[in-house]
Amino acid sequence: MLKINQLGKTYGDFQALKSVTLEASSGEVFGLLGANGAGKTTLLRTLATLLSPTSGSASVNGFDIVRQAQQVRASIGLVSGGMGLHDRLTGRETLKYFASLYGLSAGRTEERIETLNQQLDLKDLLDIRAGGFSTGMKQKIVVARALVHDPPVLLLDEAASGLDVLARRTLLDLVTALHSQERLIVYSTHVMSEVEELCDRVAVISGGEVLKVGTVNELVQDSGESNLERAFFRLLSEQKLLPAQKKGVVRG
Ligand SMILES: Nc1ncnc2c1ncn2[C@@H]1O[C@H](COP(=O)(O)OP(=O)(O)OP(=O)(O)O)[C@@H](O)[C@H]1O
């Protein structure tokens, strides 16, 4: 479903992604865990074909992110950055507008809105204008909008960031509700508890590099630490303090 092979991205002289290699399958909620500036947004936007990679390759749903960008775009839903909702449009109008951009027929659009209504419990949101939404309501419609064309891959980039406690709970419950065998959800965050609650596996990213991939339990056990936060900081300190030794271990 998702294959990333030695993917690199530079901004001018600055290398934001350094040879990232990862794989994830449908049915997984796959976490990208990293501090601010680790490279999570760069990685997700490159996978979403909004940025061009400088080196390496990746495929999403079997499509190459450079040579088959259109097919990749049709295969993903992306939630990243601002919400970008039009205050005067109701939830239903927002979903219909995006469905039309994806070329869905009127009948298929109604079907999808009904399915999303059931999955995400949209109810009144469909008939209220976005200008009157709470933050949690807005985030629900933003997630529904990303799923209107029923993509097999959903990319969520720090989607809970900046939400109040109620809106954040709504989002985490949505991700749980969307967890299904047919879909891969890639969930980027810097919040350990979100990874612990949601993710089947997680990649720890720092300085544009993948430091470790595994389940939360594997990461904690392999580190010899007592919890994910401590395991995370141990990985980061090893990266900073022992680069030569770490490289030696990888090569050996
Ligand atoms: N357009 C750009 N030009 C130059 N440097 C950039 C650009 N975008 C991001 N960077 C740098 O690339 C690195 C990775 O940024 P990125 O936004 O991918 O990280 P992140 O893990 O998503 O962090 P955050 O959660 O803060 O967005 C950072 O050092 C950032 O300053």
The ligand as an SDF file (V2000), in Angstrom:
LIG
                    3D

 31 33  0  0  0  0  0  0  0  0999 V2000
    9.9580   25.4070    2.5400 N   0  0  0  0  0  0  0  0  0  0  0  0
   10.9820   25.1680    3.3460 C   0  0  0  0  0  0  0  0  0  0  0  0
   12.1870   25.7530    3.1420 N   0  0  0  0  0  0  0  0  0  0  0  0
   13.2470   25.5090    3.9390 C   0  0  0  0  0  0  0  0  0  0  0  0
   13.2120   24.6720    5.0110 N   0  0  0  0  0  0  0  0  0  0  0  0
   12.0410   24.0730    5.2770 C   0  0  0  0  0  0  0  0  0  0  0  0
   10.8800   24.2910    4.4740 C   0  0  0  0  0  0  0  0  0  0  0  0
    9.8670   23.5290    4.9900 N   0  0  0  0  0  0  0  0  0  0  0  0
   10.3750   22.9070    6.0570 C   0  0  0  0  0  0  0  0  0  0  0  0
   11.6820   23.2160    6.2350 N   0  0  0  0  0  0  0  0  0  0  0  0
   12.5760   22.6960    7.2680 C   0  0  0  0  0  0  0  0  0  0  0  0
   12.6200   21.2820    7.1130 O   0  0  0  0  0  0  0  0  0  0  0  0
   12.6500   20.6360    8.3920 C   0  0  0  0  0  0  0  0  0  0  0  0
   11.4990   19.6620    8.4800 C   0  0  0  0  0  0  0  0  0  0  0  0
   10.2940   20.4360    8.5500 O   0  0  0  0  0  0  0  0  0  0  0  0
    8.8670   19.7430    8.6140 P   0  0  0  0  0  0  0  0  0  0  0  0
    7.8380   20.8130    8.6240 O   0  0  0  0  0  0  0  0  0  0  0  0
    8.7940   18.6890    7.5860 O   0  0  0  0  0  0  0  0  0  0  0  0
    8.9430   19.0330   10.0430 O   0  0  0  0  0  0  0  0  0  0  0  0
    7.7680   18.5000   10.9710 P   0  0  0  0  0  0  0  0  0  0  0  0
    8.2780   17.2630   11.6190 O   0  0  0  0  0  0  0  0  0  0  0  0
    6.5170   18.3900   10.2120 O   0  0  0  0  0  0  0  0  0  0  0  0
    7.6590   19.6450   12.0350 O   0  0  0  0  0  0  0  0  0  0  0  0
    6.4190   20.5790   12.3950 P   0  0  0  0  0  0  0  0  0  0  0  0
    5.5550   19.7110   13.2380 O   0  0  0  0  0  0  0  0  0  0  0  0
    7.0560   21.7030   13.1430 O   0  0  0  0  0  0  0  0  0  0  0  0
    5.8040   20.9950   11.0800 O   0  0  0  0  0  0  0  0  0  0  0  0
   12.6080   21.7550    9.4210 C   0  0  0  0  0  0  0  0  0  0  0  0
   13.9280   22.0090    9.8390 O   0  0  0  0  0  0  0  0  0  0  0  0
   12.0390   22.9330    8.6690 C   0  0  0  0  0  0  0  0  0  0  0  0
   12.5190   24.1590    9.1800 O   0  0  0  0  0  0  0  0  0  0  0  0
  1  2  1  0
  2  3  1  0
  2  7  2  0
  3  4  2  0
  4  5  1  0
  5  6  2  0
  6  7  1  0
  6 10  1  0
  7  8  1  0
  8  9  2  0
  9 10  1  0
 10 11  1  0
 11 12  1  0
 11 30  1  0
 12 13  1  0
 13 14  1  0
 13 28  1  0
 14 15  1  0
 15 16  1  0
 16 17  2  0
 16 18  1  0
 16 19  1  0
 19 20  1  0
 20 21  2  0
 20 22  1  0
 20 23  1  0
 23 24  1  0
 24 25  2  0
 24 26  1  0
 24 27  1  0
 28 29  1  0
 28 30  1  0
 30 31  1  0
M  END
$$$$
